[in-house]
């Protein structure tokens, strides 16, 4: 039996709920990499134009490409040739611009880690669903949004749908480090050249965590970075290492670099 054709989400709604927004995102981000790009982008823009135009003659390929170019000039804020979730939230009339508020709350890498630690108090690397509700409550208060408990529960479930990739009812730091929200965790300049396995990371971390405390003092960071540079045969001079150090220090908490957080940045196959 032939596979049933997936129905295109309705892009004509006056205002999307957060859940409807996620359904649309997942429909067009077919490879799940956190961006609508390439053929995905063409398909999305084609459906968006159809919803605005209604029934009628489709534009020529040349006109379509010109319209797409104009569309990207308006909405591709970082000019990377693709649409990310926060940019899509400016295109579609999403309820309360919820996702934009969420990204604003996350802010910079240091702000993200400060917010994360506020709820991951046991440093397990996870935020439980009941902790997530508090996280989102803080978000909405910061954004001066009015909400009731029913709406807060809906938002909590929406965020879980977005980021709870393994369906265990909680969010791991690695799940939040997707291109959608915490992309900085995966794109730190140093981590781009790092290809450590968890086993390799454990070996290096254990060497520097001599007392088994679960963290590395910041004063050990210079030696750690030099070891990583040599291990990965990276062509990086001392000034370059300084820049990498500054990025990694965003993870520091009271002069300490904890295993869970450092693993997210340095390992490509983190099992968190």
C-alpha positions, 0 to 999 in steps of 0.5 A, spaced: 500 500 500 502 506 498 504 511 503 499 516 505 501 523 503 502 528 509 497 533 509 500 540 509 499 545 515 494 550 514 498 557 514 492 561 513 490 561 521 489 568 524 493 566 530 497 560 531 497 556 538 504 554 540 502 547 538 500 549 531 507 552 530 511 546 532 506 542 527 508 547 521 515 547 523 516 539 523 512 539 517 517 543 513 524 542 517 524 535 514 531 533 516 530 535 523 536 539 523 533 546 526 533 550 519 528 550 513 533 551 508 534 548 500 528 544 498 524 545 504 525 553 504 522 552 497 516 548 499 515 552 505 515 559 501 510 555 495 505 554 501 505 560 504 504 564 497 499 559 496 495 561 502 496 568 501 494 568 494 488 563 494 486 559 488 489 562 481 495 561 477 502 560 480 507 565 478 513 563 473 519 560 476 523 566 475 518 570 479 518 565 484 525 566 485 525 573 485 519 573 490 523 568 495 529 572 494 525 578 497 522 574 502 529 572 505 531 579 505 526 581 509 526 575 514 533 572 514 535 576 519 542 573 520 543 572 512 545 565 512 540 563 507 535 559 511 530 560 516 531 558 523 525 557 528 525 564 531 525 567 524 519 563 522 516 566 529 516 573 525 513 570 519 507 566 522 502 570 527 504 565 533 500 566 539 504 571 544 510 570 539 511 565 545 518 562 541 521 569 540 520 571 548 523 564 549 529 566 545 530 572 548 529 569 555 535 565 554 539 570 551 547 570 551 551 563 553 552 566 560 545 568 561 543 561 558 547 557 563 545 562 569 538 560 567 539 553 566 543 552 573 537 555 577 533 549 575 538 544 574 540 545 582 543 538 582 547 538 576 544 532 573 544 535 566 536 535 566 531 539 567 525 535 570 518 537 567 516 540 573 522 544 573 521 546 566 514 549 568 517 554 573 523 556 568 517 558 563 513 562 568 520 566 569 520 567 562 513 569 561 514 574 567 520 577 564 516 578 558 511 581 561 506 576 559 499 575 562 498 567 563 494 562 567 495 555 569 492 552 563 496 556 558 502 555 562 501 547 562 500 548 554 507 552 553 510 546 558 508 541 553 510 545 547 517 546 549 517 538 551 515 537 544 520 541 541 526 539 545 524 532 549 527 528 543 528 521 547 521 522 550 523 521 557 519 527 560 525 531 561 530 536 558 537 534 557 542 540 556 544 536 550 537 537 547 536 544 549 543 545 545 540 544 539 540 549 533 533 552 535 535 555 542 542 553 545 546 553 538 551 557 541 553 551 545 555 547 539 558 552 535 563 555 539 569 556 535 573 551 539 568 546 539 568 546 531 575 543 531 573 538 537 571 531 535 572 527 542 568 521 543 565 520 550 571 515 552 576 520 550 573 526 554 572 522 560 580 520 560 582 527 559 577 530 564 579 525 569 586 527 568 585 534 570 579 532 575 585 529 580 580 529 586 574 527 583 570 533 585 566 533 578 569 539 576 576 542 573 578 549 576 579 554 571 586 555 572 587 548 569 583 550 563 589 553 559 593 546 560 586 543 558 586 547 551 593 546 549 592 538 550 585 538 546 589 542 541 595 537 540 590 531 540 586 534 534 592 537 531 589 544 530 593 549 527 591 554 533 596 559 536 596 562 543 592 568 541 587 563 538 587 559 544 585 565 548 579 566 544 577 559 545 578 560 552 573 566 553 568 562 549 569 556 554 569 560 560 562 562 559 560 555 562 564 557 568 560 557 575 564 560 580 571 558 577 569 551 576 568 547 569 563 542 571 563 535 567 556 535 564 556 542 561 563 541 558 562 534 555 556 538 551 561 543 548 567 538 547 563 531 545 560 530 538 557 523 541 555 526 548 550 521 551 546 526 555 
